[in-house]
Amino acid sequence: MPLMLRLHFTSLLAAAALLPGGGAHAQNEPRLIALVNAYRAAPGDCGGARDAPVPGLKEDAALGRVRIGTGSFPEYELERVGYDAAQVEIIHTRGAPDAASVMETIRQPYCRVLASAAWRDIGASRQGDEWTIVLARPLLPINLPEQEVVGRAILDAVNAARAVVRTCGESTYGAAPPLAWDKALGAAALAHSRDMAARRHMAHEGSDGSQAATRATRAGYNWRLVGENIAAGQTSAQEAVDGWIESPGHCANLMNPRFTEMGAGYAISRAKMPGFVYWTQVFGVRK
């Protein structure tokens, strides 16, 4: 029976991979790519429903050179082959003798993935009876307005979210008063976003070991209560806020009626082009 392994990472997180290693993969397998695109043109039954047809994927030579072996990380492997990805799905199967057998093996388990409109590019490669399919959406060049404009957009989106009753995970929050912009919290948020971008690492702990409260104090905010939301990979203020709303812990911060002020800032990592955005939002209550 063929063995299948699947890896997935988005702009928000990265997953480590432990897959069978070996020599270099071959280049793109056009027959398998054609079969995937044929399925997208006429998706079959998927969990009792039939998906609508979606456009075919463009064959990308770089994705055909992706190797996933023991201890590899998909995001680093994509950098190695020169593909800047906003979202990627990697399906690895072992034991199939040909492309048609691969498609038969993955059609049902990955029907939603194969028929997703999120993807734009595809690569497929073979090493013996091991096959790798890479579905990807490219990361587009980042062009964001000035910090003040983006900060105001985040504040407006947050206040709109706070204006209604909202469920965050298993907790329900009543409508909360609007937050006011605070320049010191904005400075603390911007400094942390720049620190994350410089390290290309998303974490609440700064490179110097600092936490949100310490950074707020450094920025001149005399606080009684401080909270922080961070994110990475979103390409607009609204997308960043939407992501926080969808995450129970971040949503709870955003809806907390005790907070009265906030600041926010973003930074773009230029370690690789076209860039990757890191976001920070800091909430506070002054003494």
Disulfide bonds with the S-S distance in Angstrom:
Cys46-Cys111 1.90
Cys168-Cys251 1.99
